[in-house]
Amino acid sequence: MSAYIVFHKEGTHDQSELDEYLKNVGKTFEGHPAKILAAYGPQQVLEGPAPEGVVVLEFPTAAAARTWYDSPAYQAVAKHRLNGATFRVVLVEGA
């Protein structure tokens, strides 16, 4: 069953940290079956406060998603995302 990691960027603290993250995050997908479905495209907020941005990643399974997210390569880069902004990140399985 497909699984999705959804990143909601709620507020930026340090753009230089986010730039470092964006420069390096692509390399972390090597060897992982991830597909980027949406990344900071136009959004129509239907309910609640608007996030600064949204990214949706698709993986074939929740286990594959966690393998990427928990990988040393991603965690080394993720520190820049965490230093650069406040995010809400969820892993959700498809129906």
Gaussian input, Z-matrix of N, CA and C with variables (Angstrom, degrees):
# hf/3-21g

backbone

0 1
 N
 C     1     B1
 C     2     B2     1     A1
 N     3     B3     2     A2     1     D1
 C     4     B4     3     A3     2     D2
 C     5     B5     4     A4     3     D3
 N     6     B6     5     A5     4     D4
 C     7     B7     6     A6     5     D5
 C     8     B8     7     A7     6     D6
 N     9     B9     8     A8     7     D7
 C    10    B10     9     A9     8     D8
 C    11    B11    10    A10     9     D9
 N    12    B12    11    A11    10    D10
 C    13    B13    12    A12    11    D11
 C    14    B14    13    A13    12    D12
 N    15    B15    14    A14    13    D13
 C    16    B16    15    A15    14    D14
 C    17    B17    16    A16    15    D15
 N    18    B18    17    A17    16    D16
 C    19    B19    18    A18    17    D17
 C    20    B20    19    A19    18    D18
 N    21    B21    20    A20    19    D19
 C    22    B22    21    A21    20    D20
 C    23    B23    22    A22    21    D21
 N    24    B24    23    A23    22    D22
 C    25    B25    24    A24    23    D23
 C    26    B26    25    A25    24    D24
 N    27    B27    26    A26    25    D25
 C    28    B28    27    A27    26    D26
 C    29    B29    28    A28    27    D27
 N    30    B30    29    A29    28    D28
 C    31    B31    30    A30    29    D29
 C    32    B32    31    A31    30    D30
 N    33    B33    32    A32    31    D31
 C    34    B34    33    A33    32    D32
 C    35    B35    34    A34    33    D33
 N    36    B36    35    A35    34    D34
 C    37    B37    36    A36    35    D35
 C    38    B38    37    A37    36    D36
 N    39    B39    38    A38    37    D37
 C    40    B40    39    A39    38    D38
 C    41    B41    40    A40    39    D39
 N    42    B42    41    A41    40    D40
 C    43    B43    42    A42    41    D41
 C    44    B44    43    A43    42    D42
 N    45    B45    44    A44    43    D43
 C    46    B46    45    A45    44    D44
 C    47    B47    46    A46    45    D45
 N    48    B48    47    A47    46    D46
 C    49    B49    48    A48    47    D47
 C    50    B50    49    A49    48    D48
 N    51    B51    50    A50    49    D49
 C    52    B52    51    A51    50    D50
 C    53    B53    52    A52    51    D51
 N    54    B54    53    A53    52    D52
 C    55    B55    54    A54    53    D53
 C    56    B56    55    A55    54    D54
 N    57    B57    56    A56    55    D55
 C    58    B58    57    A57    56    D56
 C    59    B59    58    A58    57    D57
 N    60    B60    59    A59    58    D58
 C    61    B61    60    A60    59    D59
 C    62    B62    61    A61    60    D60
 N    63    B63    62    A62    61    D61
 C    64    B64    63    A63    62    D62
 C    65    B65    64    A64    63    D63
 N    66    B66    65    A65    64    D64
 C    67    B67    66    A66    65    D65
 C    68    B68    67    A67    66    D66
 N    69    B69    68    A68    67    D67
 C    70    B70    69    A69    68    D68
 C    71    B71    70    A70    69    D69
 N    72    B72    71    A71    70    D70
 C    73    B73    72    A72    71    D71
 C    74    B74    73    A73    72    D72
 N    75    B75    74    A74    73    D73
 C    76    B76    75    A75    74    D74
 C    77    B77    76    A76    75    D75
 N    78    B78    77    A77    76    D76
 C    79    B79    78    A78    77    D77
 C    80    B80    79    A79    78    D78
 N    81    B81    80    A80    79    D79
 C    82    B82    81    A81    80    D80
 C    83    B83    82    A82    81    D81
 N    84    B84    83    A83    82    D82
 C    85    B85    84    A84    83    D83
 C    86    B86    85    A85    84    D84
 N    87    B87    86    A86    85    D85
 C    88    B88    87    A87    86    D86
 C    89    B89    88    A88    87    D87
 N    90    B90    89    A89    88    D88
 C    91    B91    90    A90    89    D89
 C    92    B92    91    A91    90    D90
 N    93    B93    92    A92    91    D91
 C    94    B94    93    A93    92    D92
 C    95    B95    94    A94    93    D93
 N    96    B96    95    A95    94    D94
 C    97    B97    96    A96    95    D95
 C    98    B98    97    A97    96    D96
 N    99    B99    98    A98    97    D97
 C   100   B100    99    A99    98    D98
 C   101   B101   100   A100    99    D99
 N   102   B102   101   A101   100   D100
 C   103   B103   102   A102   101   D101
 C   104   B104   103   A103   102   D102
 N   105   B105   104   A104   103   D103
 C   106   B106   105   A105   104   D104
 C   107   B107   106   A106   105   D105
 N   108   B108   107   A107   106   D106
 C   109   B109   108   A108   107   D107
 C   110   B110   109   A109   108   D108
 N   111   B111   110   A110   109   D109
 C   112   B112   111   A111   110   D110
 C   113   B113   112   A112   111   D111
 N   114   B114   113   A113   112   D112
 C   115   B115   114   A114   113   D113
 C   116   B116   115   A115   114   D114
 N   117   B117   116   A116   115   D115
 C   118   B118   117   A117   116   D116
 C   119   B119   118   A118   117   D117
 N   120   B120   119   A119   118   D118
 C   121   B121   120   A120   119   D119
 C   122   B122   121   A121   120   D120
 N   123   B123   122   A122   121   D121
 C   124   B124   123   A123   122   D122
 C   125   B125   124   A124   123   D123
 N   126   B126   125   A125   124   D124
 C   127   B127   126   A126   125   D125
 C   128   B128   127   A127   126   D126
 N   129   B129   128   A128   127   D127
 C   130   B130   129   A129   128   D128
 C   131   B131   130   A130   129   D129
 N   132   B132   131   A131   130   D130
 C   133   B133   132   A132   131   D131
 C   134   B134   133   A133   132   D132
 N   135   B135   134   A134   133   D133
 C   136   B136   135   A135   134   D134
 C   137   B137   136   A136   135   D135
 N   138   B138   137   A137   136   D136
 C   139   B139   138   A138   137   D137
 C   140   B140   139   A139   138   D138
 N   141   B141   140   A140   139   D139
 C   142   B142   141   A141   140   D140
 C   143   B143   142   A142   141   D141
 N   144   B144   143   A143   142   D142
 C   145   B145   144   A144   143   D143
 C   146   B146   145   A145   144   D144
 N   147   B147   146   A146   145   D145
 C   148   B148   147   A147   146   D146
 C   149   B149   148   A148   147   D147
 N   150   B150   149   A149   148   D148
 C   151   B151   150   A150   149   D149
 C   152   B152   151   A151   150   D150
 N   153   B153   152   A152   151   D151
 C   154   B154   153   A153   152   D152
 C   155   B155   154   A154   153   D153
 N   156   B156   155   A155   154   D154
 C   157   B157   156   A156   155   D155
 C   158   B158   157   A157   156   D156
 N   159   B159   158   A158   157   D157
 C   160   B160   159   A159   158   D158
 C   161   B161   160   A160   159   D159
 N   162   B162   161   A161   160   D160
 C   163   B163   162   A162   161   D161
 C   164   B164   163   A163   162   D162
 N   165   B165   164   A164   163   D163
 C   166   B166   165   A165   164   D164
 C   167   B167   166   A166   165   D165
 N   168   B168   167   A167   166   D166
 C   169   B169   168   A168   167   D167
 C   170   B170   169   A169   168   D168
 N   171   B171   170   A170   169   D169
 C   172   B172   171   A171   170   D170
 C   173   B173   172   A172   171   D171
 N   174   B174   173   A173   172   D172
 C   175   B175   174   A174   173   D173
 C   176   B176   175   A175   174   D174
 N   177   B177   176   A176   175   D175
 C   178   B178   177   A177   176   D176
 C   179   B179   178   A178   177   D177
 N   180   B180   179   A179   178   D178
 C   181   B181   180   A180   179   D179
 C   182   B182   181   A181   180   D180
 N   183   B183   182   A182   181   D181
 C   184   B184   183   A183   182   D182
 C   185   B185   184   A184   183   D183
 N   186   B186   185   A185   184   D184
 C   187   B187   186   A186   185   D185
 C   188   B188   187   A187   186   D186
 N   189   B189   188   A188   187   D187
 C   190   B190   189   A189   188   D188
 C   191   B191   190   A190   189   D189
 N   192   B192   191   A191   190   D190
 C   193   B193   192   A192   191   D191
 C   194   B194   193   A193   192   D192
 N   195   B195   194   A194   193   D193
 C   196   B196   195   A195   194   D194
 C   197   B197   196   A196   195   D195
 N   198   B198   197   A197   196   D196
 C   199   B199   198   A198   197   D197
 C   200   B200   199   A199   198   D198
 N   201   B201   200   A200   199   D199
 C   202   B202   201   A201   200   D200
 C   203   B203   202   A202   201   D201
 N   204   B204   203   A203   202   D202
 C   205   B205   204   A204   203   D203
 C   206   B206   205   A205   204   D204
 N   207   B207   206   A206   205   D205
 C   208   B208   207   A207   206   D206
 C   209   B209   208   A208   207   D207
 N   210   B210   209   A209   208   D208
 C   211   B211   210   A210   209   D209
 C   212   B212   211   A211   210   D210
 N   213   B213   212   A212   211   D211
 C   214   B214   213   A213   212   D212
 C   215   B215   214   A214   213   D213
 N   216   B216   215   A215   214   D214
 C   217   B217   216   A216   215   D215
 C   218   B218   217   A217   216   D216
 N   219   B219   218   A218   217   D217
 C   220   B220   219   A219   218   D218
 C   221   B221   220   A220   219   D219
 N   222   B222   221   A221   220   D220
 C   223   B223   222   A222   221   D221
 C   224   B224   223   A223   222   D222
 N   225   B225   224   A224   223   D223
 C   226   B226   225   A225   224   D224
 C   227   B227   226   A226   225   D225
 N   228   B228   227   A227   226   D226
 C   229   B229   228   A228   227   D227
 C   230   B230   229   A229   228   D228
 N   231   B231   230   A230   229   D229
 C   232   B232   231   A231   230   D230
 C   233   B233   232   A232   231   D231
 N   234   B234   233   A233   232   D232
 C   235   B235   234   A234   233   D233
 C   236   B236   235   A235   234   D234
 N   237   B237   236   A236   235   D235
 C   238   B238   237   A237   236   D236
 C   239   B239   238   A238   237   D237
 N   240   B240   239   A239   238   D238
 C   241   B241   240   A240   239   D239
 C   242   B242   241   A241   240   D240
 N   243   B243   242   A242   241   D241
 C   244   B244   243   A243   242   D242
 C   245   B245   244   A244   243   D243
 N   246   B246   245   A245   244   D244
 C   247   B247   246   A246   245   D245
 C   248   B248   247   A247   246   D246
 N   249   B249   248   A248   247   D247
 C   250   B250   249   A249   248   D248
 C   251   B251   250   A250   249   D249
 N   252   B252   251   A251   250   D250
 C   253   B253   252   A252   251   D251
 C   254   B254   253   A253   252   D252
 N   255   B255   254   A254   253   D253
 C   256   B256   255   A255   254   D254
 C   257   B257   256   A256   255   D255
 N   258   B258   257   A257   256   D256
 C   259   B259   258   A258   257   D257
 C   260   B260   259   A259   258   D258
 N   261   B261   260   A260   259   D259
 C   262   B262   261   A261   260   D260
 C   263   B263   262   A262   261   D261
 N   264   B264   263   A263   262   D262
 C   265   B265   264   A264   263   D263
 C   266   B266   265   A265   264   D264
 N   267   B267   266   A266   265   D265
 C   268   B268   267   A267   266   D266
 C   269   B269   268   A268   267   D267
 N   270   B270   269   A269   268   D268
 C   271   B271   270   A270   269   D269
 C   272   B272   271   A271   270   D270
 N   273   B273   272   A272   271   D271
 C   274   B274   273   A273   272   D272
 C   275   B275   274   A274   273   D273
 N   276   B276   275   A275   274   D274
 C   277   B277   276   A276   275   D275
 C   278   B278   277   A277   276   D276
 N   279   B279   278   A278   277   D277
 C   280   B280   279   A279   278   D278
 C   281   B281   280   A280   279   D279
 N   282   B282   281   A281   280   D280
 C   283   B283   282   A282   281   D281
 C   284   B284   283   A283   282   D282

   B1=1.4457
   B2=1.5275
   B3=1.3087
   B4=1.4597
   B5=1.5254
   B6=1.3201
   B7=1.4587
   B8=1.5235
   B9=1.3030
   B10=1.4574
   B11=1.5192
   B12=1.3237
   B13=1.4594
   B14=1.5264
   B15=1.3283
   B16=1.4584
   B17=1.5236
   B18=1.3277
   B19=1.4574
   B20=1.5251
   B21=1.3284
   B22=1.4740
   B23=1.5159
   B24=1.3031
   B25=1.4739
   B26=1.5222
   B27=1.3331
   B28=1.4572
   B29=1.5191
   B30=1.3268
   B31=1.4563
   B32=1.5159
   B33=1.3125
   B34=1.4617
   B35=1.5236
   B36=1.3593
   B37=1.4621
   B38=1.5276
   B39=1.3401
   B40=1.4620
   B41=1.5312
   B42=1.3204
   B43=1.4594
   B44=1.5249
   B45=1.3269
   B46=1.4681
   B47=1.5291
   B48=1.3316
   B49=1.4690
   B50=1.5321
   B51=1.3307
   B52=1.4656
   B53=1.5225
   B54=1.3159
   B55=1.4619
   B56=1.5207
   B57=1.3248
   B58=1.4737
   B59=1.5290
   B60=1.3160
   B61=1.4698
   B62=1.5284
   B63=1.3178
   B64=1.4664
   B65=1.5253
   B66=1.3094
   B67=1.4637
   B68=1.5273
   B69=1.3258
   B70=1.4637
   B71=1.5222
   B72=1.3120
   B73=1.4670
   B74=1.5297
   B75=1.3187
   B76=1.4622
   B77=1.5159
   B78=1.3237
   B79=1.4678
   B80=1.5259
   B81=1.3238
   B82=1.4716
   B83=1.5216
   B84=1.3368
   B85=1.4620
   B86=1.5265
   B87=1.3355
   B88=1.4595
   B89=1.5199
   B90=1.3393
   B91=1.4496
   B92=1.5176
   B93=1.3228
   B94=1.4673
   B95=1.5282
   B96=1.3297
   B97=1.4687
   B98=1.5289
   B99=1.3104
   B100=1.4675
   B101=1.5176
   B102=1.3150
   B103=1.4582
   B104=1.5295
   B105=1.3272
   B106=1.4694
   B107=1.5260
   B108=1.3287
   B109=1.4634
   B110=1.5237
   B111=1.3190
   B112=1.4699
   B113=1.5147
   B114=1.3425
   B115=1.4628
   B116=1.5209
   B117=1.3196
   B118=1.4618
   B119=1.5311
   B120=1.3253
   B121=1.4558
   B122=1.5211
   B123=1.3217
   B124=1.4662
   B125=1.5312
   B126=1.3064
   B127=1.4627
   B128=1.5233
   B129=1.3053
   B130=1.4577
   B131=1.5186
   B132=1.3051
   B133=1.4616
   B134=1.5176
   B135=1.3157
   B136=1.4654
   B137=1.5175
   B138=1.3313
   B139=1.4593
   B140=1.5207
   B141=1.3014
   B142=1.4526
   B143=1.5163
   B144=1.3247
   B145=1.4600
   B146=1.5301
   B147=1.3060
   B148=1.4653
   B149=1.5252
   B150=1.3305
   B151=1.4611
   B152=1.5281
   B153=1.3206
   B154=1.4670
   B155=1.5275
   B156=1.3084
   B157=1.4586
   B158=1.5078
   B159=1.3334
   B160=1.4608
   B161=1.5259
   B162=1.3355
   B163=1.4592
   B164=1.5129
   B165=1.3452
   B166=1.4601
   B167=1.5229
   B168=1.3312
   B169=1.4551
   B170=1.5182
   B171=1.3182
   B172=1.4731
   B173=1.5198
   B174=1.3171
   B175=1.4603
   B176=1.5259
   B177=1.3203
   B178=1.4678
   B179=1.5282
   B180=1.3266
   B181=1.4706
   B182=1.5247
   B183=1.3251
   B184=1.4633
   B185=1.5255
   B186=1.3168
   B187=1.4649
   B188=1.5224
   B189=1.3258
   B190=1.4675
   B191=1.5272
   B192=1.3282
   B193=1.4635
   B194=1.5240
   B195=1.3132
   B196=1.4617
   B197=1.5203
   B198=1.3262
   B199=1.4610
   B200=1.5163
   B201=1.3443
   B202=1.4679
   B203=1.5260
   B204=1.3345
   B205=1.4673
   B206=1.5276
   B207=1.3138
   B208=1.4646
   B209=1.5304
   B210=1.3218
   B211=1.4656
   B212=1.5302
   B213=1.3257
   B214=1.4611
   B215=1.5342
   B216=1.3280
   B217=1.4677
   B218=1.5225
   B219=1.3485
   B220=1.4626
   B221=1.5218
   B222=1.3157
   B223=1.4612
   B224=1.5261
   B225=1.3370
   B226=1.4679
   B227=1.5229
   B228=1.3250
   B229=1.4625
   B230=1.5289
   B231=1.3174
   B232=1.4658
   B233=1.5289
   B234=1.3089
   B235=1.4718
   B236=1.5263
   B237=1.3229
   B238=1.4652
   B239=1.5272
   B240=1.3328
   B241=1.4731
   B242=1.5241
   B243=1.3119
   B244=1.4645
   B245=1.5303
   B246=1.3290
   B247=1.4589
   B248=1.5223
   B249=1.3284
   B250=1.4490
   B251=1.5067
   B252=1.3319
   B253=1.4639
   B254=1.5190
   B255=1.3225
   B256=1.4596
   B257=1.5178
   B258=1.3136
   B259=1.4589
   B260=1.5194
   B261=1.3048
   B262=1.4596
   B263=1.5117
   B264=1.3264
   B265=1.4593
   B266=1.5182
   B267=1.3308
   B268=1.4616
   B269=1.5125
   B270=1.3202
   B271=1.4572
   B272=1.5196
   B273=1.3151
   B274=1.4598
   B275=1.5272
   B276=1.3339
   B277=1.4587
   B278=1.5132
   B279=1.3257
   B280=1.4571
   B281=1.5211
   B282=1.3153
   B283=1.4725
   B284=1.5086
   A1=108.07
   A2=117.65
   A3=121.71
   A4=111.03
   A5=114.52
   A6=121.47
   A7=108.03
   A8=115.36
   A9=121.60
   A10=110.06
   A11=115.75
   A12=120.26
   A13=105.85
   A14=114.91
   A15=121.31
   A16=108.39
   A17=115.49
   A18=122.80
   A19=108.12
   A20=116.98
   A21=123.67
   A22=106.64
   A23=117.13
   A24=118.85
   A25=107.48
   A26=115.71
   A27=120.99
   A28=113.15
   A29=118.10
   A30=119.56
   A31=111.51
   A32=116.70
   A33=122.68
   A34=110.52
   A35=116.52
   A36=122.85
   A37=111.17
   A38=115.91
   A39=120.31
   A40=108.19
   A41=116.35
   A42=120.72
   A43=112.32
   A44=118.29
   A45=119.93
   A46=111.11
   A47=117.36
   A48=120.70
   A49=110.58
   A50=116.80
   A51=119.64
   A52=111.12
   A53=117.69
   A54=120.75
   A55=110.55
   A56=116.96
   A57=121.47
   A58=110.37
   A59=116.49
   A60=121.63
   A61=110.60
   A62=116.54
   A63=120.49
   A64=111.76
   A65=117.05
   A66=121.42
   A67=111.50
   A68=117.70
   A69=121.54
   A70=115.80
   A71=119.07
   A72=119.73
   A73=112.43
   A74=118.20
   A75=120.43
   A76=113.46
   A77=116.56
   A78=121.26
   A79=112.05
   A80=117.37
   A81=120.18
   A82=112.66
   A83=117.03
   A84=119.94
   A85=112.78
   A86=117.71
   A87=120.65
   A88=110.10
   A89=116.10
   A90=121.54
   A91=114.48
   A92=117.38
   A93=121.45
   A94=109.12
   A95=117.34
   A96=121.14
   A97=112.71
   A98=117.23
   A99=121.79
   A100=110.16
   A101=114.55
   A102=121.21
   A103=107.11
   A104=116.37
   A105=120.64
   A106=107.49
   A107=116.70
   A108=121.77
   A109=112.49
   A110=116.67
   A111=121.14
   A112=107.77
   A113=115.52
   A114=119.71
   A115=109.34
   A116=115.75
   A117=123.52
   A118=113.08
   A119=116.71
   A120=120.03
   A121=111.39
   A122=115.89
   A123=119.44
   A124=110.13
   A125=116.15
   A126=120.18
   A127=110.75
   A128=114.19
   A129=122.11
   A130=106.56
   A131=116.44
   A132=120.56
   A133=108.35
   A134=115.93
   A135=121.36
   A136=112.15
   A137=117.10
   A138=121.56
   A139=108.79
   A140=116.81
   A141=122.10
   A142=113.51
   A143=115.21
   A144=120.00
   A145=111.18
   A146=115.95
   A147=121.32
   A148=110.41
   A149=117.49
   A150=119.14
   A151=109.25
   A152=116.88
   A153=120.16
   A154=110.48
   A155=116.58
   A156=119.73
   A157=110.92
   A158=115.13
   A159=121.80
   A160=108.22
   A161=115.53
   A162=122.20
   A163=107.06
   A164=116.41
   A165=122.21
   A166=108.38
   A167=115.89
   A168=122.31
   A169=109.19
   A170=117.33
   A171=122.08
   A172=109.60
   A173=115.26
   A174=123.52
   A175=107.84
   A176=118.04
   A177=118.92
   A178=113.93
   A179=116.68
   A180=121.58
   A181=109.63
   A182=115.68
   A183=120.30
   A184=110.07
   A185=117.20
   A186=120.42
   A187=110.95
   A188=117.65
   A189=121.09
   A190=110.59
   A191=116.61
   A192=120.81
   A193=110.36
   A194=116.91
   A195=120.79
   A196=111.32
   A197=117.20
   A198=119.97
   A199=110.35
   A200=116.95
   A201=119.68
   A202=110.63
   A203=117.18
   A204=121.30
   A205=111.28
   A206=117.08
   A207=121.86
   A208=113.17
   A209=117.97
   A210=121.04
   A211=110.50
   A212=116.79
   A213=119.99
   A214=112.06
   A215=117.17
   A216=120.32
   A217=110.90
   A218=117.37
   A219=118.77
   A220=111.07
   A221=117.74
   A222=119.88
   A223=111.94
   A224=117.71
   A225=120.49
   A226=111.11
   A227=117.42
   A228=122.36
   A229=110.66
   A230=116.99
   A231=121.71
   A232=112.39
   A233=117.50
   A234=119.39
   A235=110.77
   A236=117.53
   A237=120.59
   A238=110.90
   A239=116.34
   A240=119.95
   A241=109.58
   A242=115.99
   A243=120.62
   A244=111.95
   A245=117.37
   A246=120.92
   A247=112.15
   A248=116.69
   A249=120.83
   A250=116.11
   A251=117.40
   A252=119.14
   A253=110.87
   A254=114.42
   A255=121.55
   A256=107.50
   A257=115.87
   A258=122.46
   A259=109.98
   A260=115.37
   A261=123.54
   A262=104.86
   A263=118.33
   A264=121.96
   A265=107.60
   A266=115.59
   A267=119.85
   A268=109.89
   A269=114.90
   A270=123.15
   A271=106.20
   A272=115.55
   A273=120.09
   A274=108.86
   A275=116.02
   A276=120.20
   A277=110.00
   A278=114.93
   A279=120.79
   A280=112.09
   A281=115.10
   A282=120.41
   A283=110.06
   D1=132.73
   D2=179.03
   D3=-61.71
   D4=152.00
   D5=176.95
   D6=-136.22
   D7=153.89
   D8=-173.99
   D9=-131.37
   D10=136.32
   D11=169.17
   D12=-105.37
   D13=125.47
   D14=-177.61
   D15=-115.71
   D16=122.09
   D17=177.81
   D18=-103.86
   D19=124.42
   D20=173.14
   D21=-110.68
   D22=112.91
   D23=175.92
   D24=-86.27
   D25=118.09
   D26=-175.21
   D27=-95.88
   D28=-26.47
   D29=179.99
   D30=-173.27
   D31=136.20
   D32=-179.89
   D33=-89.94
   D34=136.71
   D35=177.07
   D36=-111.01
   D37=-36.89
   D38=-173.36
   D39=-148.79
   D40=99.93
   D41=-176.45
   D42=-62.49
   D43=-32.45
   D44=-179.82
   D45=-64.51
   D46=-35.20
   D47=175.47
   D48=-66.64
   D49=-42.17
   D50=177.73
   D51=-65.17
   D52=-37.31
   D53=177.29
   D54=-61.83
   D55=-40.88
   D56=177.60
   D57=-63.11
   D58=-42.69
   D59=176.87
   D60=-59.87
   D61=-50.39
   D62=-177.22
   D63=-64.54
   D64=-32.38
   D65=178.93
   D66=-66.70
   D67=-29.56
   D68=-171.28
   D69=-113.80
   D70=-14.83
   D71=-173.24
   D72=-65.79
   D73=-32.72
   D74=-178.38
   D75=-56.59
   D76=-37.34
   D77=179.87
   D78=-63.45
   D79=-25.92
   D80=-176.14
   D81=-72.40
   D82=-13.89
   D83=-179.89
   D84=-83.04
   D85=-12.64
   D86=-179.13
   D87=-57.74
   D88=126.48
   D89=-179.43
   D90=83.55
   D91=2.66
   D92=179.71
   D93=-118.37
   D94=137.71
   D95=-177.30
   D96=-82.24
   D97=63.71
   D98=-177.76
   D99=-103.66
   D100=147.40
   D101=175.61
   D102=-130.71
   D103=127.77
   D104=177.93
   D105=-83.84
   D106=115.22
   D107=-179.35
   D108=-92.39
   D109=-32.07
   D110=178.98
   D111=-153.80
   D112=142.59
   D113=178.72
   D114=-151.99
   D115=98.75
   D116=174.03
   D117=58.27
   D118=32.53
   D119=176.06
   D120=-80.10
   D121=176.96
   D122=176.86
   D123=-58.30
   D124=143.22
   D125=-179.50
   D126=-131.64
   D127=149.04
   D128=173.74
   D129=-117.08
   D130=109.25
   D131=-178.98
   D132=-77.84
   D133=121.29
   D134=-179.40
   D135=-96.80
   D136=-29.53
   D137=178.58
   D138=-152.48
   D139=148.11
   D140=174.85
   D141=75.91
   D142=-179.89
   D143=-178.38
   D144=-71.75
   D145=148.14
   D146=-179.57
   D147=-76.70
   D148=131.87
   D149=171.76
   D150=-76.99
   D151=159.04
   D152=174.50
   D153=-67.12
   D154=-29.45
   D155=-179.69
   D156=-169.73
   D157=161.10
   D158=-179.29
   D159=-136.69
   D160=137.64
   D161=172.67
   D162=-128.16
   D163=134.27
   D164=177.84
   D165=-123.17
   D166=122.31
   D167=177.81
   D168=-111.98
   D169=139.32
   D170=177.49
   D171=-110.20
   D172=137.77
   D173=176.14
   D174=-130.50
   D175=156.42
   D176=-179.07
   D177=-68.03
   D178=-27.06
   D179=179.82
   D180=-147.60
   D181=163.36
   D182=175.08
   D183=-64.38
   D184=-36.10
   D185=178.64
   D186=-62.93
   D187=-40.89
   D188=177.94
   D189=-64.71
   D190=-38.42
   D191=178.25
   D192=-63.52
   D193=-45.92
   D194=179.88
   D195=-66.66
   D196=-35.51
   D197=178.32
   D198=-60.32
   D199=-43.40
   D200=176.73
   D201=-67.10
   D202=-51.61
   D203=-174.88
   D204=-59.81
   D205=-41.11
   D206=-177.10
   D207=-84.48
   D208=-5.21
   D209=-176.00
   D210=-62.70
   D211=146.37
   D212=176.35
   D213=-56.80
   D214=-36.88
   D215=-179.30
   D216=-63.00
   D217=-46.39
   D218=-179.42
   D219=-70.35
   D220=-42.71
   D221=-178.09
   D222=-62.52
   D223=-32.64
   D224=177.17
   D225=-65.84
   D226=-33.80
   D227=179.69
   D228=-84.84
   D229=-33.88
   D230=-175.86
   D231=-60.16
   D232=-27.34
   D233=179.66
   D234=-58.06
   D235=-31.88
   D236=178.23
   D237=-70.69
   D238=-37.30
   D239=176.36
   D240=-63.82
   D241=-44.64
   D242=-178.26
   D243=-67.08
   D244=-34.24
   D245=176.81
   D246=-75.93
   D247=-23.52
   D248=-174.31
   D249=-91.79
   D250=-24.32
   D251=-174.58
   D252=-162.06
   D253=165.65
   D254=171.97
   D255=-95.01
   D256=127.48
   D257=-179.90
   D258=-126.24
   D259=153.90
   D260=162.04
   D261=-111.52
   D262=129.21
   D263=-178.14
   D264=-129.10
   D265=127.85
   D266=178.97
   D267=-129.70
   D268=148.16
   D269=172.37
   D270=-109.89
   D271=122.81
   D272=-178.15
   D273=-130.39
   D274=137.28
   D275=177.74
   D276=-88.48
   D277=145.83
   D278=178.99
   D279=-70.78
   D280=163.90
   D281=-179.31
   D282=-84.89

